[in-house]
Amino acid sequence: MAKKSVRYWLTFLSKDIQRPLLWEMSHKHEVIYDIRSASVGPELGLVALELTGESKVVDDAVKWLRKQGVQVDPVF
């Protein structure tokens, strides 16, 4: 399978800021993540993230994040 690297903006709400969602994601899905930028406050967290891995695995990781309540927007 082909590997891909894709960048996303993640938006976390206050209830998820303390949860290690990226760690959980990387243990459930064989992806490499690179935090490119982050800003976390008491109400909101914004993360610029690059995911690298097999195309389907990256897509599954994004679906998993969305299922956890994270807003995931691709960076164009």
Sequence and secondary structure as in RCSB ss.txt:
>XXXX:A:sequence
MAKKSVRYWLTFLSKDIQRPLLWEMSHKHEVIYDIRSASVGPELGLVALELTGESKVVDDAVKWLRKQGVQVDPV
F
>XXXX:A:secstr
  EEEEEEEEEEEGGGTTS HHHHHHHHS  EEEEEEEEE SSEEEEEEEEEEEHHHHHHHHHHHHHTT EEEE 
 
